[in-house]
Amino acid sequence: MNKRQIQARLIEKGSNFRQFALAHGYEPRTVTQAVQRWAGASTLPNGRLTFSILRDLSLAIGAEVLPGILASADADADADAKELPHAVMTEKI
């Protein structure tokens, strides 16, 4: 998707880039920079923040901003869930 298509989807949902950013705890400028840089790309970003922004944006508009970003996010979540049982957490009272 390109920037204008993403913006149109947000408007259909009654939102915009700034409202999306604030609602999800991101800086508005960071969201617009991520969209400007990655909209229409065929590869996924390496940075965690950018990846999170684009994944959350995809979920918010109901369409993948980048091809495969939601599938990749699901795979990352599954990998994290598999690691959790191995971690032992202790709490001192």
Buried (B, 14 or more C-beta within 10 A) or exposed (E): BEBEBBBEBBEEEEBEBEEBBEEBEBEBEEBBEBBEEBBEEEEBBEEEEBBBBBBBBBBBBEEBBBEEBBEBBEEEEEEEEEEEEEEEEEEEE
